Amino acid sequence: MGSVSLEGATGPFNKVLKINIDKRLTFHAERENMSWRLAKSLVRLRDQVNLAAPNRSKVSDGSIGDQAHAARVSDHNPNAQGVVCAIDVTHDPIHGVDGKIFSRWLISDKRVKYVIFAGEIWKARTGKWEVYTGPNKHNHHVHVSVKAENGDEAQDWTGIGG
Ligand SMILES: [Zn+2]
């Protein structure tokens, strides 16, 4: 945005404009300086997936939110403690990560908050798969969100509850 000088600005319109610019600058500064880390359960999960499928594609992988995510609430954005509670794992069945199988394997773990894949979402709150109506169907990656309260539990993911 560069330097914006409103010195000498007068009138109610200019006052509002200045407040808005201050807010935006503060927002950007906070995001750029923010330190963050991935929830420990997701670090463990990613390591396990990489070990099990060393040649898997990572083209649709992700952890921290991009600029588009930053403007809205997403588990890809750091929470108040600076912890990111979601990752995306690329669907690559040829190299060992089949999104359908992987997404069904994940949900037995008590750390999971919700999982999205191929137009379906599973929520811990309801305990079932439902149609996902968000703008991105998640055909190319599995989205995994963990709960803030136990997302830092770093034990192995076993696919048989936990
Ligand atoms: Zn995601």
Residues whose N, C-alpha, C, O or C-beta is under 5 A from the ligand:
A	BS01	ZN	I87 D88 H143
